[in-house]
């Protein structure tokens, strides 16, 4: 049976919010007129994440044997997806599930890739990050624009949609396992000349973010410095 949309959620130690997230996602897709598969990739959690996900039978659970990083989890889920179109979303649903319809609309109307953006319409950011995180995010994007590629104002929003064709072209080649994977994906998409749409989306900051503003930012910087060299 064909599936129109695969919805992929990477998860690491998400026992306190994955249940509510899945309830919200399942209820939303139950009201849509297209077929879906929901995939959760557990990235080696050491809490009760997998036990909670297992209580939701419609969800396909994929378990990494050890914690490898968000990039590795997203890659695994996308490559095991069956949908004509695929979206991956952060487990906290910082971008609300109903933005799926707008992403899917763009994919159905000719775009190979459609990414959520917080930078195009700032009024859609309903709950902001602390000022230092926003400053670091803008600085990171300037570095990406200078060193990797231009034209994308927000590479890091965790809500991105792809055609299955672009999934199969891009994700087998990705090598970055950490948070810098978004930049790598978009670099490859630009290299292959896929048609990309950056779409403003509603967004709410979750104060329980697992991204460390210092150590993870440094790791991301090192990762993006590698992108051009590993994809010559």
Secondary structure, 3 states (H helix, E strand, C coil): CCEEEEEEEEECCCCCCHHHHHHHHHHHHHCCCCCEEEEEEECCCCCCHHHHHCCCCCEEEEECCCCCCHHHHHHHHHHCCCEEEEEEECCCCCCCHHHHHHHHHHHHCCCCEEEEECCCCHHHEEECCCHHHHHHHHHHHHHHHHHCCCCCCCCCCCEEEEEHHHHHHHHHHCCCCCCCHHHHHHHHHHHCCCCEEEEECCEECCCCCCCCCCHHHHHHHHHHHHHHHHCC
